[in-house]
Structure formats: C-alpha cells, structure tokens
Amino acid sequence: MRLFEDAAKRFGRYDSRRSANSPFMPRFDCMTSRSATWLAAGALCIIGFLTYANSFDCAFVLDNRDIVLEDSRVHQVTPENLALIFQHGYWWPTAAAGLYRPVTTLSWLFNYAVLGNTDHPAGYHWINLLLHIGNALLVFALARRLAGGLAPSFLISAIWAVHPVLTESVTNIVGRADLLAGMTTLAGLLIHLKNSETHGLRRSLWLAGLTAVTTVGVFSKESAVAVLAVIALYELTWWDPRRLPGFLLSAAAMSPAFLAMWWARSRIFSAEAPTVFSFVDNPIVGADFWIGRLTAAKVVAKYLGLLVWPAHLSADYSYAQIPLVHGGVGEWAAWIAVAATGTCVAFLYRRNKTAFFAAGFAFVTLLPASNLLIPVGTIMAERFLYLPAIGTSVCTTLALYSVGRRLRMTAMAPFIAGLLIVTSLGARTVVRNRDWRDDFAFWSAAVRTAPLSFKTHMAFGKRLLSSDPTGLAAALREEERGLAILDPLPDRLNDAESYYLLGGLYTGLGDSMRRRAADGSFLTGPESISRYERARALLLRAVSIMQAHRKSGTGKPRGLWGEQGDPKLISDVPAVYTDLMLSRTEERLGRIDESIQWAREAQSAGPMRAAVYERFHEVFLARGRSEEARSALLEGVLLTSDPGLKQSLVEDYANHPGSGCEISYAEAVPSINPSCGTVRKQACLISDDVIRIALKAGSADVVARLKNELRVKYGCRAGEK
C-alpha cells in the first residue's frame, strides 16, 4: 500500500507557502520555464499525430456507414436537416437506440457538407485526431495541477494519449461522441477549479463557460453527465468546507444542461419507437439482478486487464464471448481482483489522495456504461475506457516515481521508464489502427480476438462473400459458426435477424443455382433444393423467435432514461421480410399453397408494403392464376401508390391484354387507364378488400383517399356497405 506513498515527493520540492484554499496535493516549487511547458505540449501533439497517422485511410467500418454516410440529415446544410437533427434520435430513421446526440450529428454535417469530405474518410479522422490531441492537452493541464512537476505530468498525458484501448474512440470515426463527451468532463473539471479560485465577474464568466461546455457534452453523448460526479469526487477527496459554495455554484451552472437533455429526450423518444436492448448484445438484460451485477463485475475485471495489458483488442463482445456468470474459478478470480482493487483504492484515500482521485475518476467515468447500475446496449466495449484510462495513466506514473525513490534511482530513471511504456503502447496502437482499415481487416481481427462472439463470425462471413464471391464455402462456414453459437438459446432470448438474414442468403444461393430449360422455365436441381430447405429451416426459426418475443414481452422498451416510446412505431420490417422470404422459398420448393399462406402472413404484418403485393403477383402467376395476380398488383397500387407496382401492372396488362384499353398512352410514360371497363371492373371487385386492409392498418387518411379515388376515378361504391 506504500507503493504510491512517496511518489509526490519525487515530483518536486514541497512549497509550504502554497495557498491555504488549494485542496490539491501540496503545490511544488518546480519553477519550470514557460517555454519548457510549451515544448512538452508540442511533444504531446507530435506523439499523438505519429501514433494515429496511419489511421487516416481507415474506411467507414462498423457503424460508420449507417451513422455518417447513410444519414441524409448530414448531407446538406438546410433548415430542414437542422430541424431533423434536433427533432430525432441519433440512429434515426434506421433504428431506435435511445440515443440523442445532436451535437455529434452536427459534427458529421460539418465534415460531410461544410468541409466537403462526403465519403472520404481522411477528413473525419483529422477532426477526431484534433479532438483527441485537445483532450491530451487537457489531461496535461489537469496533471500539472495534480502532480505539479512537468516530467510526471507529461508522462501521465502521453501514456493516456497513446493507449491502444483508445483506438475505438479515435480511429473509429463514430467514436467522436466519446471524444466530445471526454472533452466536456476534462474541461468541466478544470473550469470548476478556476471557478473555485476566482471571484466576481471572472467567476461569472467561468460559470457561463461551464454551462456551455456541459451543454455541448450532454448533447454529444449521454456519458458526459459524469462530469458532475467527477467534480464531486474531487471535492470529497480534498474536502474543504470553504470550497462548498464554489461546488454548489458549479452544480447550478451545469443544471440547465442536464434539465435540457432530460426534456429533449423525454419529448423526442416519446414520439419514436421504444428502445429495445437485445440479450445477444448484452446478456445482462436477460439476467436476474444479482447474476447481472456479478457479470458486470466480471467485465470490470476484464477492463482492468485491458488497461494493464492491451494485447488482445476487439470492437465486439456479443454473445457468447462473455457469458453470464456461473461461479467458475475464473469468475471468482475476477471478483477477487475487483474487490482487491477497490480495497487498495480505499486505503489510498489517506496515503495518497492523488492516486485515490485517479482511481475514483476511472470508476465514476466507467460507471454509467458499466452495467453495474442499469443494463446498457452492450455488455462490454473498449470505447467505454476512453476516460477511465486517464486514471490508469496517473497511477502508472505515480508507481514509477515511487519505485524509483525506493530503489534510490535518479529522477530521470522513472521518466525514461515511462517513455519506454509510451513507446510500447504507441507501437501497439499503430498496429491496432490497421485493424480498422476496412471491413475485411476489422472483422477478421475480431474473429481472432473474440472467437466466441456469434456476431464476429456472421459479420466476417458477409465480408468474405462481398470481397470474394468465389469464396462461398468459407463465407457460409463462418456464418454457420456464428449461428451455431446462437442455436442453443431459447427463442425468447435469441436473435431473429441472424436467422432470417442467413435464410435469405440461402434462398438467393438456391436461385443462383437454378437453370433455364428450353421452354424458358426454371429447373431446380438437388443443390438448389438443399439450399432452399436450409433456408426454410432458418426462416421458420426466425418466425418462432419473433413469436416468442411478442409472447414474452421481450419487445418492451428498455430505454436508458426510462423513455417509453410509442409501441405502434415498432418496425414491421423483420416480420414482413421473413414471411415474404418464406413465401418465396416455399414457392421454389413447389409448395404453392404454403407460399400463398406466408404471403398472407406478410400482408397481415405489413399491409402497406409494396413488396407484399409483388409477392402475391409472383406466387399467383406460378400457380397459373393470372387474374388474381393482376388483382394483387392493382390492390397494391391502390394502397401504396408505389411506382414500381404501377409499372409491373402496366407490363402485366401489356402481356395479357383484355379489351385492349387497359393502358393509356396519352402521356410520355404508359399508365393504367382508369376509364377502361376492364380496369374499372377489376378495381370494384377488390375495392371492399382494399378498404378493409386500410382500416386494419389504422390509416384514416389512406381510407379517405381510397374511398375518394375508387369513387371518382373508377366509379366504385367502396366502403359504403
């Protein structure tokens, strides 16, 4: 426990004339010139640049494409896009993740539209690196206050700046949210210290700055709320009742940002689909309280291991890479390690307050995402260590100087040892950066370091298929490995998406193996049939999983901040896609009645989706029921007004003409002629069904439009019974 005890004395000469209101470690009379300080800051910038210079060509991997390139809100600077950014969640419109980060989204807009980076990654990486270097300088400024000496302060910030666990926040483009939230925590603490040391107008200016910084942070990432806990920890560590008014003023200055975040999240997420955390992303959401907390404690031990020895890094720890605890020897060792660490930190309170504060800083900044309080969207992620790694770098530096004093080394020896650590960590970071260069490198690295994660195998299989279509066997082998990890899970905890995506792949492969006969029909050989049978089994499991989710209530909202969302907005895409794919697969296997039934299931799940009516058209044609096929297309045209369905209906009438008046050529593009008797008769025959479907879908506007269109354009008396 005395490891850190004498470290402070190695940093400089104690100055007994220090200000009485300073609650830090004793200030030290290390009268380093200003030029040396600037030189150290410049060296930090150079180290940061050299460490991440090979990341500038890393592509949009993982979530980067969806969040940056596929978000139309960031493609142009318009009032409409700005309004959408502030009116919707971070993942809108693709998913409901319970995240609201408009400042981060605005930064994508700045890169994409203002700087013109569009789909060129270098500009995004430059902004990330500049933010990270800025944070390293803030760490340096904080270390100067905690440690006093220039050399140890430099080591603290340099060790942190190059630590490999930070790549998921720096090299990963969408890690920018962590960079912005981290800047808030560091700047907020430093501003609070200034506020506590000043009075009058200057104090008011610092408080205004604290309000602004906190607002930017909480609207960049939710974890920025930890800034208040960090400030409170600092004040408790160096308790002085005379500083209490300064703390209360800082808390009051931050409160508008916290209230604004709560109000915005409540308003926005009440009007969006509820947030659902998946068991396969975080098994803790499906565990009872104590199993969940003990599993979270085991994960904390893994975090400690990565901070000390970051040799094996992964950006994915999905099921079953980290299973729920069962009382094994390894888990007991993890709990003992966490308990021992906590005990040591408690003893540090009296022996070395700086070490205590550093360890506490690591804990309180990890706590919001640790699953110890409430389950979050993932069981483990290295990006959560962006700020906690600062605590590790402080304790490492303290230990170096303490050991140096005990061994009676010169003051330069600990510094040289620290530089060796910086060099080693920086080299590992340079190597880790290359894992982010493209999807193939990213997922192949993830498979090596997280071989028990179902997601790494399934994602790597897709990358193999997209990068080398001839490598079909290897791709399917990886996909099946991932699915084998999921198979033992009960349906209520399983992931339907994995099954229906692989089922769709097998159906597509079966289609690619079919051959055309001389009469133009398709011949389905044994290889195609085996693919279709495998697809059918996977798709039926997906249906079973979705039914189990609905029955068990797994789909109930699990928002981070208690937002309920609107259950009516839950996407029907998975159910519709699965039913349509099953319909197509059954048709290929010659089971037409089953195919029609699955098409009806798809219509029940998504009655306003054009793909449903295309499927009806295809399956009715396969059965030789051309009139019903045409009616299905017309039904879809009336309900959805989809231009693709209109074109298909025109082609159908052209291939199977009735009276010859079904198609109008009055305009440049051929269209359906509603004045034709054949078309009118067909529209009126299906009119009641169309109104019934629209009523079931709960769309009053569509019902009103349909009644008017059927009456005026087609002369039908729909919905008047």
N, C-alpha and C positions, 0 to 999 in steps of 0.2 A: 504493500500500500504506500510505501515511501518512494515509489518509483518516480512520481511527479513532484515530490515534496520540495526538492531543491532546484527544480528547473527554473523557477522565476529568477533565482539569484544569478543564473548564468546569462540572463538576458541583459543585465546591466547593473548599474550601481544604484542602490536604493536612495531615493531623494526624500528625506524626512520633511522637506518643505512643501510636499505635494498639497494640493488644495484639499481642505477638510471635507468638501462636499463631493469628492470623487469616490464612487463606490467600487471602482475597478481595483485590480491588483495595484500595489504601490507603483506610482509612476517612477520611471527610471531616468537617470541623468545621462542618457545616451545622446549626446549632442551631435547627432549625425547631420551633416550638411544637407541643405535642401536639394542640392544637385545630386547627392547620393540617393536620396529618396526618389527623385525623378528617374535616375538611372535604373533603380530597382523596378519602378513601374514600367519603364520601357522594356526591360528584360522580360517582365511578365507578358507583355504584349507579344514580343518576339517568340517566346516559348509557346504561347497559345497558338500563334499563327503556324509555327513549324509543326506543331502536333496535329493540327487539323487541316493542313494544306492539301493533303491527299484526299480530302473529303469533297472537294468542290465539284467533282464529276460524278458523285454518287447520285443515283437516279431516284425517282419518286417511288419508293418501295413501301410495303406495308400499307398504312392508311393514307399515305401522302397523296396518292392519285385521287381517292374519293374526296378528301377534305379540301384539297387545293385545286386540282385540275378539273374535277367533275362538279364543283360548286359554281354554278353560273353567277352567283351573287358577287364573286370576286373578279369577274372578267371585264367589267366596265364600271367606271365611276359615274353612277347615275343616282338621282334621288331615290328611285325605286329600289335599287340594290342596297343602298344605305339603309333604307327602311326595313328591307327584308333581313338584313344582318342583325338589326336590333330587335326585330319582332319574332325571330325564330331561334331555335337551338343551334348548337354547334354543328350537328350532323344533318341538319335539315337540308333537303327533304328526304334523304335516303334512309334515315333511321331515327329512333327515339332513344337517346342515350342519357338523358337527364343532364346534359352539359350545356351551359350557356356561357360562351366566351367571345363576345362581340369584338373586344379589342384584338384578340388573336386573329379573328377572321378579317378584321380591318387590315392587319399586317399582311395577310395574303393578298388583299386587294391592292395594297401599296406595291408589293412585289410584282403581281401579275399585270395590273393595268397602269400604274403610275410609272414604275421603273421599266415596264415592258418586258419583264422576264418570261412571261407566259409559261411555256413548258420547258424552259431551260433552267436546270437546277442550280447552276453556279450562283446566280443572284440570291436565291433563297439561302444557300449555305453561307454566303458572305454576311447576310444580316444575322443569321444565327451565331456565327463566329464573333461578330462585333458585340452582340449582346452578351455572349459568354465572356469575352475579354473584359467587358464593362463590369460584369459580376465579379471576375477575378480581382479587378482593381478595388471593388467594394470590399471584398474579403480582405485584401491587403490593408485597406483603411481600418477595418474593424480589428484586424490582428495587431496593427500598430497601437491601438488603444488597449487591447488585452495584454499583449506581450511586451510592448514598449520598444524592444530592440529591433533594428532594421533587419538583421540577418534572420532571426526566427520568424518575423512577420513575412518576409519574402518566402521562406520555406513553406509556411502554412498555406499561403495563397498559391504557390507553384505546385505543391503536391496535389492540392484540390483541383487546380485548373487542368491537369493532365490525367487525372484518374480515369481509367478505362470505363467505369460504370457510367460515366457522364456522356458516353457516345450516343446513348438512346435519347438524350435531350439535345445534344449539339449536332451530331452528324445526321440524325434522323430529323428531317425537315419539320415535321409536325411537333417535334419536341420543343418548338419555340414557346409553347404555352408554359412549359416548365421554366424556361429562361426568363420570361416576363414575370411569372409569379415569384421566382427566386430573387429577381431584382427588387421586387416590392418588399420582400422580407428583409433583405440586407439593407436597402436604402431606408426602409421604415425604421429599423433599429437605430441606424446612425442618425437619422433625423430626430428621433426621440431623444437621443443623447444630447444633441445640440439644443433641443427644446429645453431639456433639464438644466442646461448650463447657461441659458440666456434669459433675458427679461425684456419686458416692454414690447416695442414694435418688432424687434428681431424675433422674439418668441412667437409673436403672431404670424410672422412670415414662415417660420419653420412649421408651425401647426398647419398653416394652409398647404404647405408643401406635403405634409404627412397625409392630409386629406386627399390630395390629388394622387399621390403615389399609391395609396391604398385603393383608391377607386380604379386606377388602371390595373392594379394587380388582381383584385377580386373579379373583374370583368375579363381577365386574361385566363385565369384558371382558379378553380374553387379552392385549391390548397393554399392560396395566398392569405386566407383567413388566419393561418398560423402565425402571422406577424404579431398579432396581439398576444398570443401565448409566449412568443419569443421575448417580447418586451417585458411581460410579466415575470418570466423566468429570470431575466436579467436583474430585475428589481428585487426579486426574492433572494437571488444568490448574493447580492451585495446590499442587503437590506439597510435602509436608512430612512427613518420616518420623515426626514426633511425633504425627501425626494417624492413623497407620495403625491403632492399637488401636481408635480410635473407628469407623473404617470396618469393621473386622472384626466389631465388636460389632453394628453396624447390619446387616451382611450376615447374621450369625447370627440376628438378630431377625426378618429377613424370610424366612429359610429355611423355617420351618414353614408359611407361607402358600404358598410355591412347591411344597413337598412335598405339601401337602393338595390343591392344584389338580391336580398330576400324578396323585395317587392317585385322586381323584374322576373325572377324565377317563378314566383307564385302565379303571376299573370300569364306568362308565356306557356309554362308547362301544363297549366290547367286547360289550355286550348289545344294541346298536342296529344299524341298517343302516349299512353303510360310507359314509363321506363321499366324494362324487364332485365334483370341480371340472370344470366344463364348459369346453370350448375356446371356445365363443361368448361366455362371460362373461369368460374370461381366456385369450387365445390363447397366453400363455406356457406354459401347462400342456401344450400340444402341440408345443412347440418344443424343439430340442436346447439344451444348456446355454448355449453362447455366444450363440446367437441370442436366447434368453430373457433373458440378463443384459444384452445390449446394448439389447434392447427396454425392459427395466426402467429402464436408464439414460436412455433417451429420455423415459420417463414422468417420471423425476425432473426433467428439464428442463422438462417441462410443468407440474409442480408449482411450480417456481421462477417460471415465468411467471405462474401464477395468483396467487401470493403478491405479486408485484410489480404485476400489472395484472389484477385480478379482474373484468374486464368481461363475459366470456362464461363462465357457470357452468352446469353440468349435473350431475344426480344419476345419470346413466347414461353409460357409455363402452363399451358392449358392442361386439362385432364388427359392423362393421369400422371403428369410429371411430378406433381406434388399432391399425393393422396391425403385424404383425411387421416388423422392420427388413429392408431390402434394400440399404442402402448409399447412399441418396439424399442429395442435397445438404442437405436439411432435417435429416436424421438426423445427418449429420456436424456440422452447426451445433449440434445439441442436445448431442452428445457433447463437442464443444469447450467449450460453455458449462458443462457439468457439470465437466469437467476443470479449466477455469479457475477455477471457483468453489472447487473442492477445493484448488487450489494457493494461492489467496488465503487460504483458511482456515488452511492450514498455516503460511503466513508470519505470520498474526495471532498465532500462539502466543507469539512473542517480543515483538511490538509492542503487542498489546492483548489480554490474556487474557480480559477480559470478552467482547469480540467473538468470540474463539475459542470460548469456552464456549457462547455463544449459538448460533453456527453448529453446533457439535458437538451441542448439545441438540436442534436441529432434525433433525439427521441420525439420531441414535440413537433418537429417538421415532418417526421415519418408517420406520426400517429394518425392524421386524417385518412391516409391511404393504407394503413397497416392491417385493416380488418379487425383490429382489436376492439374498436368501438362499434362500428356498423360495417356490414359487408359492402364492398365496392365492386366495380365491374370486373376486376381481375384478382386472382389470388396472389400474384407476385409480378412486379415489373421493375426493371432496373432504373427506369426514369424516376421512380419514387425516391431514389437515393441522391438526386441532384443536390439538395441542400444538406441532408444528413452527412454526406461525405465531407462537409466542412468540419464537422465535429471530429471525424477520424483524422483529418489532416492536422488539426490543432493538437490532439492527443499524441499523434505520432511525433510531432516536433517537440512537444514537452518531454516525451520519453527519451528522445535522442539527447537533449541537453542534460537531462537528469542522469542518464547513463554516462555521458561524457564527464560530468562532475564527479561521479562516484569512482570512475576509473582514472581520475586526475588527468584527463586529456586537456589539450589546449582548446580554446574557444572555437578554433577553426575546424576541429575534428567533427563535431556534430553537424556543422554546416556542410562539410564535404560528404558525410554520410547521407544527409538529406538530399544533396544534389544527385547522389547515386540513386536514391529512391525516385526522385523526379525523372531521371533518365530512364530507369526501368519501366516506370508506369507510362511515361510518354511513348516508349517504344511499343508497349502493349497496345496503347490507344491507336497508334499508327496502323498496326496490324489489324485491329478491330474495325477501323474505318473501312477497310476494303470489303468487309462482310456486307456493307451497305451499298456497294456499287451498283447492284441490280438485283432483281427478284431471285434469279437463279443462285447467285452467291449468298444472298440473305437466307433463303430457306435451306440451302444445303448446309450452311453453318448451323442453323437452328436444329436441323435433324441430328447433327453430330453432338450438340451440347444439350439438347432436350429430346432424347430419343423416345421417351415415354409419353410425349405430348401427341395426342391424335392430330392436332391442327398442323404441326410441323410436317408430318408425313403427307397429309392430304394436300396441303399447300405446295409442298415440294413436288408432288405428283403432277399437279396442274402446271407448274413451271416446266417440268420435264416435257410435258406434252406440248406446251406452247413454244418452247425453244427448239424442240426436235420432234416433229410429228412422227418420225420413224421409230422413235423410242417408246412405242406404245406399251410394250410389255413392262418396261421399267416404271413407266408412269402409273399403270394400273397396279403394279405391285406396291408402290408407295401408298396409293390411295387405299388399297385393301388393308395395308398395315395400320393405317390410321383408323379405319372403320373397325378393325379387329379390337382396337383398344376401347371403342365405344360399345361394341356389341353386348358385353355383359351387363351394362347399365339397364335398369328398368326404364320402361318407356317414359314414365313421369319425369325422369331426370335426364333423359337422352336428348340428342340434338337432331331434330328432323331435317334441318337444312343439309347436313352432311350426307344423309341418305338420299334425299331427292336430287341433289346435285350430281352425285355419283350415278344414281339411277338414270338421270338424263344423259350422262356421258355414255353409259352402256347402250341406251336406246339409239343415240346418234351413231355409235360404232356399228350397231346392228344395221342401221340404214346404209352406212357406207359400204357394207359388205354385200348388199343385195345387187343382183344383176338383172338387166332387162332382157326379156325374151324377144323373139322375133316380132310378136304382135304388139310390142310396146309395154306389156305388163311386167311387173317385177317378180323375180324368182327369189324366194327366201330359202337360203341353204342352211345346213346344220350349224355353221359358225354364227350366222345371224340369229338363228333361233336360240342358241346358247346365250348370246348377249342379251336378247330380249327377255329370256327367263330370269337372268340375273337382275336385269333392270326391274322387272316386275316384283321380284322379292324385295329389293331395296325400297322401291316406291311404296309397297304395301306396309313396310316397317315405318316409313315416314308418316303415312296416314295414321298408323297405330299410335305413334309418338304424339302427333298433334291432337288426336282424340284424348289421349291420356293427359296432356297438358290442360285441355279445356275442362276435363272432368275433375282434375285435382286442384285446379285454380293456380297452376304454375304461372299462368299468364297474368296474374295480378301484378299491379305496379309495385316496383321496389325502388322508388326514387331516393336519391342521396339525401334530399332535404324534405322528404315527406310529400312531394307533389304527387297528386293522384292521376292527373291527366284525364283524357276523355277516352274510355274504353271503346267507343264507337269508331275511333280513328285507328284502331289496331289494323295493320295491313292484312289484306286477304291474299296477298301475292303467294305466300308459301302453299296455302291450301289449294288455290286455283292452279298454280304451276304443277303441283303433284298430281292432282286429279286429271289435268289435261295430258300430262306425260303418261299416266296410267292408261288413259283412253287411247292414246297413240300406240302404246306398247301392246295393249290387248288387240288392237286392230291389226298390227303387224303379225301377231300370233294367230290371226284368223278368228278371234273371239269377238265378233261384231256386237252381239247383244251386251256383253260386258263393257265394250268400248263405249257404246251409247250411254250406258248407265253411269260410267265415270264422267262422261261429258256433262250429264245432267247434274252430277255432284259438283262439277266445276262451275256450272251455271248457278247453282244454289249458293256457292261460296262467293262468286264474283259476277253477279248478273250484268254488270255494266262494262265488262271487259270484252273487247273485240275478239281476242283470241278464242274465247269460248265459242263464238258463232262460226269462226273459221274451222274449228274442230268439228262441230256439228256438220258443217258442209262436207268436210273430207270423209267423215265416217258414213254419212248417208250416201255419198257417192260410191264408197267402197261396197255398200250393200245394194247398190243399183237403185236407190230411192231418190231420183234426181229432183222430183218436185219438192220433197221435204228438204233436200239440200239447198235448193234455191230459196225456200221459205225461211230457212235458218239464216241465210245471208241477209235477206230483207229484214228479218226480225232484228238482227244486229245493226243494220244500217239505221233503222228507226230508233233504236235505243241509244246507240253510241255516236251516231253521225260520223263514224270513222271513215276517212277517205280510202283506206286500204280495202275495207269491206265493200264500199261503193264500187271500186274498181273491179273487185272479184265478182260482184253481182253483174256488172256490165259484161264481163267476159263470159259469165255463165249464160246469160241471155243470148249473147252472140253465138255461143257454141250450140245452144239448144233453143233456137227461135220458136216462138209460138205463132202469134198472129203477124209478127214482123214489126210491130210498132213499139216494142218494149224499150228500145234505145233511141234517145234523141240526139241528133247531130246538129242541133241549132247553134251550139257553141263550139269553141275550138276543141274541147275535150268531150268525147261521148259521155252521156249521162243517162240515168234512168228517166223514162218518160212517165210521169205520174198520170198523164191523161189517157194512157193506153188501157184498154179494158182488161187485158190480161194482168197487168201490174196492179190495177185497182182491185180486181177480184182477189188476187193473192194477198194484198195488203189488208183487205177487210176480213179475210178468213183468219188471219193471225192477230188482228187488232186487239181482241179481248185478252189474248195471252200476253201481248206486249204491255198492255196497261197493267195487267196483274203482276208481271215481273217488275215493272217500275214501282208499283205500290209496295211490293215486298222489299224492294231496295230502299224504300223510305225516302225517295226523292220527289217531293211535291212539285218542284219546278219542272222536272222531267215529265211528270204525269201531265201537267198543264200543257206543256209544249207538245206532247204526243197527241193529246186529245184534239188540240187545235190543228196540228199537221194532218192527222188522219181525216178530220172532217173537211178541211179546206182543200188540201192537195189531192186526197184520194176519195173523198166523198163517203167516208165510213162513219158509222154511228157508234164509235168505240166508247166503252165505259159508261153507256147510258142505261144499262140494264139495272 
